[in-house]
């Protein structure tokens, strides 16, 4: 149960960071072709949701490795989001 709670909290952080990056106006984001299609932002947030739900289902089924994988994914997202939002990239 603790792993699911941590995954859920990481998911909230990932969603917040994802949305902040989408709205920051960075040139990398403006050049992304999938964000220029109708509903592209919703699709990208939907994929983020599917990743979270998939990992939570796998952890609930007893595969603890998925929790570590989602933690690594969250660290990578956090670092890349920080690079984009701070304009270091």
Backbone as CSV, one residue per row, in Angstrom:
resi,resn,N_x,N_y,N_z,CA_x,CA_y,CA_z,C_x,C_y,C_z
1,UNK,0.820,-1.194,0.000,0.000,0.000,0.000,0.864,1.257,0.000
2,UNK,1.980,1.196,0.700,2.879,2.351,0.758,3.446,2.670,-0.623
3,UNK,3.802,1.625,-1.379,4.355,1.838,-2.722,3.323,2.512,-3.620
4,UNK,2.069,2.122,-3.507,1.027,2.749,-4.318,0.844,4.221,-3.951
5,UNK,0.938,4.522,-2.677,0.823,5.909,-2.238,1.968,6.744,-2.783
6,UNK,3.179,6.208,-2.720,4.340,6.920,-3.244,4.203,7.098,-4.755
7,UNK,3.757,6.058,-5.458,3.552,6.176,-6.900,2.514,7.251,-7.219
8,UNK,1.437,7.269,-6.460,0.399,8.267,-6.684,0.946,9.680,-6.493
9,UNK,1.733,9.894,-5.438,2.318,11.211,-5.187,3.322,11.591,-6.270
10,UNK,4.119,10.622,-6.714,5.025,10.886,-7.830,4.242,11.232,-9.093
11,UNK,3.121,10.559,-9.288,2.274,10.838,-10.441,1.729,12.256,-10.421
12,UNK,1.316,12.725,-9.246,0.843,14.110,-9.125,1.961,15.075,-9.512
13,UNK,3.160,14.797,-9.018,4.308,15.637,-9.367,4.611,15.600,-10.853
14,UNK,4.533,14.414,-11.449,4.788,14.293,-12.886,3.754,15.061,-13.701
15,UNK,2.479,14.975,-13.300,1.445,15.721,-14.009,1.665,17.226,-13.898
16,UNK,1.986,17.698,-12.711,2.211,19.128,-12.514,3.400,19.612,-13.340
17,UNK,4.471,18.850,-13.328,5.645,19.215,-14.100,5.366,19.153,-15.593
18,UNK,4.662,18.127,-16.033,4.309,17.971,-17.441,3.500,19.184,-17.910
19,UNK,2.512,19.575,-17.136,1.673,20.714,-17.493,2.485,22.004,-17.507
20,UNK,3.377,22.183,-16.532,4.212,23.388,-16.486,5.111,23.477,-17.713
21,UNK,5.675,22.366,-18.118,6.536,22.351,-19.300,5.717,22.654,-20.550
22,UNK,4.522,22.092,-20.651,3.676,22.343,-21.818,3.282,23.813,-21.932
23,UNK,3.143,24.487,-20.814,2.692,25.878,-20.817,3.821,26.899,-20.758
24,UNK,5.072,26.468,-20.706,6.177,27.404,-20.501,6.560,28.189,-21.749
25,UNK,6.185,27.725,-22.920,6.526,28.439,-24.142,7.957,28.237,-24.606
26,UNK,8.618,27.239,-24.120,9.996,26.945,-24.519,10.021,26.534,-25.994
27,UNK,11.075,26.912,-26.737,11.153,26.543,-28.154,11.071,25.032,-28.411
28,UNK,11.621,24.220,-27.523,11.531,22.764,-27.706,10.082,22.297,-27.691
29,UNK,9.298,22.895,-26.825,7.891,22.511,-26.712,7.120,23.014,-27.928
30,UNK,7.410,24.225,-28.373,6.710,24.778,-29.538,7.017,24.001,-30.813
31,UNK,8.177,23.353,-30.878,8.562,22.604,-32.077,8.032,21.173,-32.093
32,UNK,7.488,20.705,-31.006,6.999,19.326,-30.940,5.768,19.174,-31.841
33,UNK,5.861,18.357,-32.881,4.750,18.264,-33.843,3.480,17.673,-33.244
34,UNK,3.588,16.755,-32.293,2.390,16.123,-31.738,1.588,17.075,-30.860
35,UNK,2.197,18.183,-30.439,1.468,19.145,-29.618,0.709,20.164,-30.479
36,UNK,0.995,20.191,-31.777,0.317,21.118,-32.680,-0.963,20.539,-33.267
37,UNK,-1.169,19.248,-33.122,-2.400,18.654,-33.630,-3.536,18.952,-32.658
38,UNK,-4.768,18.899,-33.147,-5.883,19.097,-32.209,-5.830,18.074,-31.073
39,UNK,-5.994,18.538,-29.892,-6.004,17.702,-28.678,-4.636,17.081,-28.374
40,UNK,-3.564,17.605,-28.938,-2.231,17.049,-28.695,-1.818,17.120,-27.241
41,UNK,-2.159,18.218,-26.570,-1.809,18.360,-25.157,-2.586,17.349,-24.323
42,UNK,-3.860,17.164,-24.638,-4.658,16.177,-23.908,-4.131,14.763,-24.126
43,UNK,-3.699,14.478,-25.349,-3.147,13.152,-25.643,-1.871,12.926,-24.832
44,UNK,-0.997,13.936,-24.766,0.256,13.765,-24.011,-0.023,13.574,-22.519
45,UNK,-0.999,14.305,-21.985,-1.361,14.116,-20.578,-2.046,12.764,-20.368
46,UNK,-2.795,12.312,-21.371,-3.420,10.994,-21.289,-2.393,9.882,-21.260
47,UNK,-1.331,10.040,-22.043,-0.253,9.040,-22.023,0.442,9.021,-20.669
48,UNK,0.626,10.195,-20.088,1.210,10.275,-18.741,0.329,9.520,-17.749
49,UNK,-0.975,9.691,-17.888,-1.932,9.001,-17.025,-1.852,7.483,-17.213
50,UNK,-1.775,7.038,-18.462,-1.695,5.603,-18.730,-0.429,4.980,-18.142
51,UNK,0.673,5.686,-18.198,1.919,5.190,-17.608,1.743,5.027,-16.100
52,UNK,1.157,6.037,-15.463,0.939,5.972,-14.006,0.002,4.823,-13.637
53,UNK,-1.127,4.725,-14.321,-2.096,3.674,-13.997,-1.498,2.292,-14.253
54,UNK,-0.773,2.141,-15.350,-0.139,0.858,-15.645,0.846,0.448,-14.566
55,UNK,1.665,1.376,-14.121,2.627,1.069,-13.055,1.917,0.755,-11.745
56,UNK,0.873,1.502,-11.440,0.142,1.233,-10.199,-0.521,-0.137,-10.243
57,UNK,-1.055,-0.525,-11.389,-1.666,-1.853,-11.513,-0.625,-2.962,-11.362
58,UNK,0.544,-2.762,-11.955,1.598,-3.771,-11.849,2.105,-3.888,-10.406
59,UNK,2.251,-2.761,-9.723,2.697,-2.792,-8.325,1.624,-3.441,-7.449
60,UNK,0.363,-3.135,-7.715,-0.721,-3.745,-6.943,-0.769,-5.260,-7.149
61,UNK,-0.303,-5.713,-8.320,-0.274,-7.149,-8.605,0.964,-7.826,-8.011
62,UNK,1.857,-7.050,-7.396,3.007,-7.636,-6.721,4.338,-7.457,-7.416
63,UNK,4.390,-6.700,-8.477,5.649,-6.469,-9.202,6.293,-5.179,-8.704
64,UNK,7.090,-5.285,-7.674,7.699,-4.106,-7.049,8.705,-3.411,-7.950
65,UNK,9.250,-4.107,-8.913,10.212,-3.497,-9.832,9.617,-2.331,-10.604
66,UNK,8.312,-2.382,-10.848,7.650,-1.286,-11.552,7.665,-0.007,-10.733
67,UNK,7.638,-0.126,-9.429,7.714,1.061,-8.571,9.074,1.719,-8.720
68,UNK,10.123,0.911,-8.744,11.472,1.457,-8.946,11.593,2.080,-10.332
69,UNK,11.006,1.437,-11.317,11.035,1.975,-12.674,10.315,3.311,-12.771
70,UNK,9.158,3.420,-12.124,8.425,4.680,-12.156,9.177,5.753,-11.355
71,UNK,9.863,5.340,-10.306,10.688,6.294,-9.563,11.811,6.843,-10.434
72,UNK,12.463,5.961,-11.198,13.519,6.405,-12.113,12.939,7.311,-13.198
73,UNK,11.778,6.937,-13.714,11.082,7.748,-14.719,10.776,9.133,-14.153
74,UNK,10.347,9.192,-12.907,10.038,10.470,-12.272,11.293,11.317,-12.080
75,UNK,12.390,10.688,-11.704,13.650,11.427,-11.580,14.082,12.011,-12.919
76,UNK,13.989,11.214,-13.972,14.347,11.693,-15.311,13.432,12.837,-15.724
77,UNK,12.128,12.683,-15.492,11.176,13.751,-15.820,11.491,15.017,-15.031
78,UNK,11.784,14.857,-13.756,12.094,16.017,-12.927,13.322,16.753,-13.414
79,UNK,14.353,16.007,-13.757,15.591,16.631,-14.235,15.374,17.316,-15.576
80,UNK,14.714,16.627,-16.504,14.496,17.233,-17.819,13.536,18.416,-17.722
81,UNK,12.523,18.323,-16.873,11.620,19.454,-16.676,12.339,20.651,-16.079
82,UNK,13.218,20.398,-15.137,14.009,21.478,-14.540,14.887,22.145,-15.599
83,UNK,15.513,21.325,-16.458,16.349,21.890,-17.523,15.535,22.781,-18.460
84,UNK,14.339,22.339,-18.811,13.505,23.119,-19.728,12.962,24.369,-19.049
85,UNK,12.426,24.230,-17.851,11.828,25.367,-17.168,12.848,26.425,-16.751
86,UNK,14.066,26.006,-16.453,15.100,26.974,-16.062,15.866,27.495,-17.274
87,UNK,15.439,27.070,-18.466,16.051,27.516,-19.747,17.535,27.162,-19.834
88,UNK,17.916,26.065,-19.239,19.303,25.601,-19.342,19.522,24.770,-20.600
89,UNK,18.456,24.446,-21.251,18.534,23.662,-22.494,17.994,24.494,-23.626
